[in-house]
Amino acid sequence: MRTRQPGEISRQLTAQELAAISEEHDIQFRFLGAKNIHTIDITKGTAPVSNAKTNTPDDNEDVFLNIQSGLEYSTDSGTTWSTLTAKSTFPGDTTVWLRKKAAGTALASPHIEVKFTANEGTPERSYLKLKGSSTIVSNPDVNPADKAFDGNINTYWENNYARGYEQDSSGKWVTKLTYEFVLKFDQPHYLSAMTYLPYDMEGAIRGIEIYTSTDGENWQLAADTKDWDANTQEKSLEFERPALAGYVKLKTTKVGTKEFSGFMCGYATAKEFRFYENYAVKSKEIESWSVSTDSAKKQYQVGDKLDLRGIEAVISYTDGSTALIPASALDRSVDVFTSAATKEVTLRYAGLTASYPVTVKANDRTATEIVQVTAAQKKYYAGDPMKKEDVQVLVTDGKEQWYLMPAEFAISGTLAEGTTNLTVQHNSLSKPFSVTAEKAVTSLKLEQGANAKTQYFLGDALDLTDLTVKQVLADDTEQLLTADEYTLSVGS
């Protein structure tokens, strides 16, 4: 026991003293001048458990689920310890030591060992981790679908079967069979398979379609099945060919039923949907492609947007394999048709080109509503006119939607610093929209550095090295412009 010196308020124990503390060796102290010795009873924490409900290892996602608070882990046999969180990952073949942290008068608990293994699979069918790399952007109904994609088979999703009915085209109430999930990936993947684990036999999904997209708007059917058995066994859907996906949509076509208030309602459940990718595709050499446009729309009117439905692109590689590319991933020569004529629509991907003819006629529809006004994503400045070329105006006649040409609408209002409310007018229709503008630009300033090139020969390209372009704002402050924000021309 060490005696505290007069005036000493606190004392830091040395590493050696701390190491000596144990259940058998408590901390003892007494006050100066006192005879009684006081003991701080040191206990040892109880080892944590790891099972289906607590600190559950998810060997697919390489994480722990249902984590208790106050835990720490080591992957180097106890040399170093880190706090366990939901973001802690354990890839490959990893042995994890897990224990409760030291807290209060309790020492760190004995550790338990949990083993993670490398995900089984092949380059053509490798498990795709969803945690931290995907977002659910559309749920099938009011019940959030996150539990169907959380990697935890001890949780599940079920639809709101009390609303599992809908009206058919004749107005008759029928069982609802269709439910849609949409996921967005942080980066595109070539999907090659999906597995599905039902929660119960009654709610087992029997039929499903899988669509892929790169923009979340235009979809390509990648795989489907109509004959899954109504049981609780895991089911697999293997793709005919890997499909490029930035988004994936699951659309049920046949589900179970459950009686509610005397009506047989659509009932669907899912413990887990899991996806597999073919990452070998990314390193393959493209040989050719085939583009089918037989089912694509060929008749348009001015103002129509190119319809990507019915366009199917299949890439062929030098090893004989193929991959499905959604039409949304293709570069297109046209987005909105602006003139009447017979035109060639050109599609491009990875240096490959294909085209097909369409007929565009003059617009003979009359708009009854302005649906949406969208301003281009760019910088606007107070005092500048709002150019109609920077605005898209979507209208409808109640049956179809199309875009107005710049000559068909007017814009009222003046851009001011901050958010400005403007109005689009078309015949008797109008719709407000807002644009955010920066301070007005009064002039531009071109500065030449010491290394700026000033001598040229005929045919030389303009050298922008050490040239600086700034814009002077209304308050006399200056802003540096990047090369893509201005153009330079050479006088004759």
MIPALO-993672 format. One record per residue (C-alpha): residue number from 0; y, x, z. Coordinates in steps of 0.25 Angstrom, whole numbers, plus 5000, padded with zeros to 4 digits. Example, Ala and Ser with C-alpha at 12.3 -4.5 7.8 and 13.67 -1.06 7.14 Angstrom:
2
R  pos     v     u     w
R    0  4982  5049  5031
R    1  4996  5055  5029
This chain:
492
R  pos     v     u     w
R    0  5000  5000  5000
R    1  5014  5005  4996
R    2  5026  5003  5005
R    3  5038  4997  4999
R    4  5050  5006  5001
R    5  5063  5000  5007
R    6  5072  4993  4997
R    7  5060  4992  4987
R    8  5060  4977  4982
R    9  5048  4978  4973
R   10  5037  4987  4968
R   11  5030  4989  4955
R   12  5015  4992  4956
R   13  5010  5004  4948
R   14  5000  5002  4938
R   15  4990  5009  4947
R   16  4993  4999  4958
R   17  4992  4987  4949
R   18  4979  4991  4944
R   19  4974  4992  4958
R   20  4977  4978  4961
R   21  4964  4969  4960
R   22  4957  4957  4967
R   23  4952  4967  4978
R   24  4966  4975  4979
R   25  4977  4965  4982
R   26  4991  4968  4983
R   27  4995  4971  4998
R   28  5010  4972  5004
R   29  5017  4971  5017
R   30  5032  4970  5020
R   31  5039  4982  5026
R   32  5038  4982  5041
R   33  5027  4972  5041
R   34  5013  4974  5045
R   35  5006  4963  5037
R   36  5000  4966  5023
R   37  5001  4955  5013
R   38  4991  4954  5001
R   39  4993  4949  4987
R   40  4980  4943  4984
R   41  4976  4948  4969
R   42  4966  4939  4962
R   43  4960  4940  4948
R   44  4962  4930  4938
R   45  4951  4921  4932
R   46  4946  4925  4919
R   47  4950  4915  4908
R   48  4940  4907  4900
R   49  4938  4906  4885
R   50  4931  4893  4880
R   51  4934  4882  4870
R   52  4945  4876  4879
R   53  4952  4888  4885
R   54  4956  4902  4878
R   55  4947  4898  4866
R   56  4945  4909  4856
R   57  4948  4904  4841
R   58  4940  4914  4833
R   59  4945  4909  4820
R   60  4960  4910  4824
R   61  4958  4922  4833
R   62  4966  4916  4844
R   63  4963  4909  4858
R   64  4965  4894  4859
R   65  4968  4886  4872
R   66  4974  4899  4879
R   67  4976  4899  4894
R   68  4989  4905  4899
R   69  4990  4918  4905
R   70  4979  4925  4897
R   71  4979  4939  4891
R   72  4970  4946  4881
R   73  4965  4960  4877
R   74  4958  4964  4864
R   75  4957  4979  4869
R   76  4947  4977  4881
R   77  4958  4975  4891
R   78  4967  4987  4887
R   79  4979  4978  4884
R   80  4981  4963  4887
R   81  4990  4953  4880
R   82  4994  4939  4883
R   83  4985  4928  4876
R   84  4993  4918  4867
R   85  4990  4908  4856
R   86  4995  4919  4846
R   87  4985  4930  4851
R   88  4975  4933  4840
R   89  4962  4940  4840
R   90  4957  4943  4826
R   91  4944  4949  4822
R   92  4933  4953  4832
R   93  4941  4954  4845
R   94  4937  4954  4859
R   95  4948  4948  4868
R   96  4949  4950  4883
R   97  4955  4938  4889
R   98  4960  4937  4904
R   99  4971  4930  4912
R  100  4983  4938  4915
R  101  4987  4943  4929
R  102  4996  4934  4935
R  103  5002  4933  4949
R  104  4991  4939  4959
R  105  4980  4937  4949
R  106  4975  4949  4941
R  107  4971  4947  4926
R  108  4958  4940  4925
R  109  4945  4946  4920
R  110  4945  4945  4905
R  111  4935  4937  4896
R  112  4931  4942  4882
R  113  4933  4933  4870
R  114  4929  4938  4856
R  115  4935  4935  4843
R  116  4928  4938  4830
R  117  4933  4940  4816
R  118  4934  4928  4808
R  119  4921  4926  4799
R  120  4924  4924  4785
R  121  4926  4930  4771
R  122  4938  4934  4763
R  123  4935  4921  4756
R  124  4934  4912  4768
R  125  4942  4917  4780
R  126  4946  4909  4792
R  127  4961  4906  4790
R  128  4969  4906  4804
R  129  4978  4895  4806
R  130  4985  4898  4819
R  131  4998  4904  4817
R  132  4997  4904  4802
R  133  4997  4889  4798
R  134  5006  4877  4801
R  135  5002  4862  4801
R  136  5013  4856  4792
R  137  5007  4842  4791
R  138  4998  4834  4801
R  139  4989  4822  4796
R  140  4995  4812  4806
R  141  5002  4812  4819
R  142  4991  4820  4826
R  143  4994  4835  4824
R  144  4984  4843  4817
R  145  4985  4856  4824
R  146  4972  4855  4831
R  147  4965  4855  4818
R  148  4970  4868  4815
R  149  4971  4875  4828
R  150  4958  4883  4827
R  151  4953  4876  4840
R  152  4941  4867  4838
R  153  4943  4862  4852
R  154  4955  4854  4847
R  155  4955  4844  4836
R  156  4964  4835  4827
R  157  4962  4820  4825
R  158  4970  4811  4816
R  159  4978  4799  4823
R  160  4967  4789  4819
R  161  4975  4778  4825
R  162  4983  4779  4812
R  163  4971  4783  4803
R  164  4974  4772  4793
R  165  4983  4770  4781
R  166  4986  4760  4770
R  167  4980  4761  4756
R  168  4987  4758  4743
R  169  4984  4743  4745
R  170  4990  4743  4759
R  171  4977  4742  4766
R  172  4975  4750  4779
R  173  4963  4760  4777
R  174  4958  4772  4785
R  175  4966  4784  4783
R  176  4958  4796  4778
R  177  4968  4806  4774
R  178  4975  4816  4783
R  179  4982  4828  4779
R  180  4984  4842  4786
R  181  4994  4852  4780
R  182  4994  4867  4785
R  183  5004  4878  4781
R  184  4999  4892  4781
R  185  5008  4903  4785
R  186  5004  4910  4772
R  187  4995  4905  4760
R  188  4980  4907  4761
R  189  4968  4904  4751
R  190  4960  4894  4758
R  191  4945  4894  4755
R  192  4939  4884  4766
R  193  4942  4875  4777
R  194  4933  4870  4789
R  195  4935  4857  4797
R  196  4929  4854  4810
R  197  4930  4839  4814
R  198  4933  4834  4829
R  199  4923  4823  4828
R  200  4914  4816  4818
R  201  4922  4804  4818
R  202  4934  4811  4813
R  203  4928  4821  4804
R  204  4935  4823  4791
R  205  4926  4820  4779
R  206  4935  4823  4767
R  207  4947  4833  4766
R  208  4955  4839  4755
R  209  4962  4853  4756
R  210  4975  4856  4749
R  211  4983  4869  4748
R  212  4997  4872  4744
R  213  5008  4883  4745
R  214  5020  4874  4747
R  215  5014  4862  4756
R  216  5018  4852  4745
R  217  5009  4854  4733
R  218  4994  4854  4736
R  219  4982  4858  4729
R  220  4968  4853  4733
R  221  4960  4865  4737
R  222  4947  4859  4743
R  223  4941  4845  4748
R  224  4929  4838  4753
R  225  4925  4824  4755
R  226  4911  4826  4761
R  227  4913  4832  4775
R  228  4903  4826  4785
R  229  4908  4817  4797
R  230  4903  4827  4808
R  231  4909  4837  4817
R  232  4904  4849  4810
R  233  4914  4859  4804
R  234  4916  4857  4789
R  235  4920  4867  4778
R  236  4928  4865  4765
R  237  4926  4877  4756
R  238  4937  4878  4745
R  239  4932  4880  4730
R  240  4942  4891  4729
R  241  4953  4897  4739
R  242  4966  4889  4739
R  243  4979  4895  4741
R  244  4986  4888  4753
R  245  5000  4889  4760
R  246  4997  4875  4765
R  247  4984  4867  4766
R  248  4983  4852  4767
R  249  4970  4845  4772
R  250  4969  4831  4768
R  251  4957  4822  4773
R  252  4951  4813  4763
R  253  4940  4807  4772
R  254  4940  4806  4788
R  255  4933  4798  4798
R  256  4937  4785  4804
R  257  4940  4780  4818
R  258  4942  4765  4823
R  259  4956  4762  4829
R  260  4960  4748  4832
R  261  4949  4742  4823
R  262  4953  4751  4811
R  263  4945  4763  4806
R  264  4955  4774  4805
R  265  4954  4788  4799
R  266  4950  4798  4809
R  267  4950  4813  4807
R  268  4948  4825  4816
R  269  4948  4840  4815
R  270  4945  4851  4825
R  271  4949  4861  4815
R  272  4952  4864  4801
R  273  4950  4879  4797
R  274  4954  4886  4784
R  275  4948  4898  4778
R  276  4955  4907  4767
R  277  4951  4916  4756
R  278  4960  4928  4758
R  279  4952  4936  4748
R  280  4960  4929  4737
R  281  4973  4936  4740
R  282  4967  4949  4735
R  283  4960  4944  4722
R  284  4965  4947  4708
R  285  4969  4935  4700
R  286  4963  4934  4687
R  287  4968  4920  4681
R  288  4971  4906  4685
R  289  4969  4892  4680
R  290  4979  4881  4682
R  291  4975  4867  4681
R  292  4986  4857  4678
R  293  4978  4845  4672
R  294  4982  4836  4684
R  295  4996  4841  4685
R  296  5008  4832  4682
R  297  5013  4834  4668
R  298  5024  4823  4667
R  299  5037  4825  4674
R  300  5051  4820  4674
R  301  5064  4828  4676
R  302  5065  4831  4691
R  303  5051  4830  4694
R  304  5045  4842  4702
R  305  5033  4849  4696
R  306  5020  4842  4702
R  307  5010  4853  4706
R  308  4999  4843  4709
R  309  4987  4845  4699
R  310  4990  4860  4697
R  311  4978  4868  4701
R  312  4978  4884  4700
R  313  4966  4892  4702
R  314  4967  4907  4702
R  315  4955  4915  4697
R  316  4953  4929  4703
R  317  4946  4941  4696
R  318  4934  4940  4706
R  319  4931  4926  4700
R  320  4937  4918  4712
R  321  4948  4908  4712
R  322  4958  4902  4721
R  323  4966  4889  4721
R  324  4981  4890  4720
R  325  4989  4878  4723
R  326  5000  4874  4713
R  327  5011  4875  4724
R  328  5008  4891  4723
R  329  5011  4891  4709
R  330  5025  4895  4703
R  331  5030  4884  4694
R  332  5040  4885  4682
R  333  5046  4872  4687
R  334  5048  4864  4700
R  335  5056  4852  4695
R  336  5057  4848  4681
R  337  5072  4848  4676
R  338  5071  4844  4662
R  339  5063  4835  4653
R  340  5054  4842  4643
R  341  5039  4847  4641
R  342  5038  4859  4650
R  343  5028  4870  4654
R  344  5026  4871  4669
R  345  5022  4885  4672
R  346  5014  4889  4684
R  347  5012  4904  4689
R  348  5004  4911  4700
R  349  5002  4925  4702
R  350  5006  4929  4688
R  351  4998  4918  4682
R  352  5004  4907  4673
R  353  5000  4893  4669
R  354  5008  4881  4663
R  355  5006  4867  4659
R  356  5015  4857  4652
R  357  5023  4845  4658
R  358  5032  4835  4652
R  359  5045  4832  4659
R  360  5053  4819  4656
R  361  5067  4815  4659
R  362  5068  4808  4673
R  363  5069  4793  4672
R  364  5067  4790  4687
R  365  5079  4785  4696
R  366  5080  4790  4709
R  367  5081  4780  4721
R  368  5081  4791  4732
R  369  5085  4805  4735
R  370  5073  4810  4742
R  371  5077  4825  4746
R  372  5088  4835  4743
R  373  5085  4849  4744
R  374  5094  4861  4743
R  375  5089  4874  4739
R  376  5086  4885  4750
R  377  5098  4894  4748
R  378  5111  4899  4754
R  379  5123  4889  4752
R  380  5137  4892  4755
R  381  5149  4884  4760
R  382  5158  4879  4749
R  383  5148  4882  4737
R  384  5144  4870  4729
R  385  5130  4864  4731
R  386  5123  4867  4718
R  387  5114  4855  4713
R  388  5104  4866  4708
R  389  5101  4869  4723
R  390  5098  4855  4727
R  391  5085  4847  4724
R  392  5086  4832  4724
R  393  5073  4824  4726
R  394  5073  4809  4722
R  395  5064  4798  4720
R  396  5063  4784  4714
R  397  5053  4780  4724
R  398  5041  4784  4716
R  399  5044  4798  4711
R  400  5052  4810  4716
R  401  5060  4820  4707
R  402  5072  4829  4708
R  403  5085  4827  4703
R  404  5092  4836  4693
R  405  5105  4843  4697
R  406  5113  4834  4687
R  407  5107  4821  4694
R  408  5113  4823  4708
R  409  5126  4827  4714
R  410  5129  4834  4727
R  411  5141  4831  4736
R  412  5146  4839  4748
R  413  5151  4853  4750
R  414  5143  4865  4756
R  415  5150  4869  4769
R  416  5146  4880  4779
R  417  5134  4875  4787
R  418  5126  4862  4784
R  419  5132  4854  4773
R  420  5127  4840  4770
R  421  5127  4837  4755
R  422  5123  4825  4747
R  423  5115  4823  4734
R  424  5119  4811  4725
R  425  5111  4805  4714
R  426  5116  4792  4708
R  427  5117  4783  4720
R  428  5108  4792  4729
R  429  5112  4802  4738
R  430  5106  4811  4749
R  431  5112  4821  4759
R  432  5107  4835  4761
R  433  5112  4847  4768
R  434  5114  4862  4765
R  435  5118  4873  4774
R  436  5129  4883  4769
R  437  5134  4896  4773
R  438  5148  4900  4774
R  439  5156  4900  4761
R  440  5155  4913  4752
R  441  5169  4918  4748
R  442  5165  4930  4740
R  443  5155  4941  4737
R  444  5156  4955  4740
R  445  5149  4966  4733
R  446  5148  4980  4739
R  447  5143  4993  4733
R  448  5136  5003  4742
R  449  5137  5018  4739
R  450  5123  5018  4732
R  451  5127  5006  4723
R  452  5124  5009  4708
R  453  5137  5008  4700
R  454  5133  5015  4687
R  455  5124  5008  4677
R  456  5118  5010  4663
R  457  5116  4999  4653
R  458  5103  4992  4657
R  459  5103  4996  4671
R  460  5100  4985  4681
R  461  5110  4982  4692
R  462  5107  4990  4705
R  463  5110  4982  4718
R  464  5107  4994  4727
R  465  5118  4996  4737
R  466  5126  4983  4732
R  467  5129  4973  4743
R  468  5133  4959  4740
R  469  5140  4951  4751
R  470  5146  4937  4752
R  471  5159  4934  4760
R  472  5159  4921  4767
R  473  5170  4912  4771
R  474  5172  4919  4785
R  475  5173  4933  4778
R  476  5159  4937  4783
R  477  5150  4943  4773
R  478  5135  4941  4770
R  479  5126  4951  4763
R  480  5119  4944  4751
R  481  5105  4948  4747
R  482  5102  4951  4732
R  483  5096  4937  4730
R  484  5108  4931  4734
R  485  5118  4936  4723
R  486  5118  4940  4709
R  487  5125  4952  4703
R  488  5129  4952  4688
R  489  5135  4963  4680
R  490  5147  4961  4671
R  491  5148  4965  4657
